[in-house]
Amino acid sequence: MNRPRTSIHGEWSSRWAFVLAATGSAVGLGNIWKFPYIAGENGGGAFVLVYLACIVIVGVPIFIAEVLIGRRGRQSPINTMVTLSQEAGKSKHWRLLGWAGVIAGFLILSYYSVIAGWGLAYVFRSGIGLFSGASAEEVQTIFNEFLATPERLLAWHTIFMVMTMVVVARGVRSGLEKAVRYLMPCLFVLLVVLVGYAMNTAAFGQGFEFLFKPDFSKLSQDSVLIAMGHAFFTLSLGMGAIMIYGSYMPERASIAKTTFIIAGADTFVALMAGLAIFPLVFANNLEPGAGPGLMFVTLPLAFGQMPGGAFFGTLFFVLIVFAAWTSAISLIEPAVAWLVETRGMRRLTACVWAGMATWLLGVGTVLSFNLWSEVKLFGKTYFDLLDYLTANIMLPLGGLFIAVFAVWIMKEAHVREELAMINKTGYRAWRLLVRYVTPVAVLIVFLNAIGVLQHG
Ligand code: PHE
């Protein structure tokens, strides 16, 4: 089979560049914005525990599977699936898995960009000192008024989409690699500073307990599905982002080792974000289940009362934007790579098309926070529905099939070639997990959520 040994789109300069880029993809709004608010909505501790279990049992093994598929295929997820299913002598229909990923990427980026736009807006709002000395109520009102003006949300969404496409158009390697190298450490340091601040509020213990003391009575079937969905979302799994990043990975790098570092860093950032936010929620009598606005209310409030808060607040929102940025490029890269490979487009042209399509889809999300806020399907707004469909259904299903492909479809010798760096025991453990445990776990969570198990 003519399996390319390097990608036509380029290669990371080293395995560290891969680790940084993949961490950049994994660490994003999912960690800082989404994790705290869904943990809040789903009762805290027990939810966090299920989420951590999903990272270990489901996330890490599938992450390894996705990287190895990508590195062997060396193309966009769609063409990688075509090449590898041919190599294994199996049906070419596996390319549909690549397609599902590309579509999920579009859908996710369309709302991701809107939320990242909020972050951008808050860079400036915090920069002009809008929150200095503001009360909890005032900060909440400022946020509500912001959401009520669609043209503002649309403008920031547009700016963020342009930022994303500019980077993708230049190729992932130039600029991004360098940017991530400086920005990720800054983000870590600032998170630690914020947690330090939260530790000094009287409610730190309460926040800590909320996050780490499991109360299983608060856990619904749906919460378990949301926790698992979030494990996929936060690790960027199940839609080909990690696959395409793997396709730019140097031959000699160890897939398992890099995976542990990336998953560890991602989990660390999420837990730190939770520890920074919940003490502030309780100290100010805010509602932990406040939903998507949680971070945009608690953090400005905290910064508004901190000496030098306008400065730190601005810096923090800048970093959130950068974290979102390095994730956004990985959401659209599979589509762009496919357009270049198959349609023969130049990278720039591919970016314009993919970017416009995503932007258009994002308009629905913008409106779902104001003009369409009462338009609901299954009790969910357009944004809620998109988020639920992608994170809780498309990504876990995509991940499930990726796992199945790696251990049931690909020839074992080929898999072993890509995972040559792990020792025998590690390899066996991984294979066992991905063959049986991971798919079964994903299926059980799904069936439970649909209610099949209770009724059948
Ligand atoms: N992992 C990113 C985050 O946590 C989101 C993402 C999902 C990125 C899927 C790429 C693919 O914000």
Residues whose N, C-alpha, C, O or C-beta is under 5 A from the ligand:
A	BS01	LIG	S25 A26 V27 G28 L29 G30 N31 F233 T234 L235 S236 L237 A241 S327 S330 L331
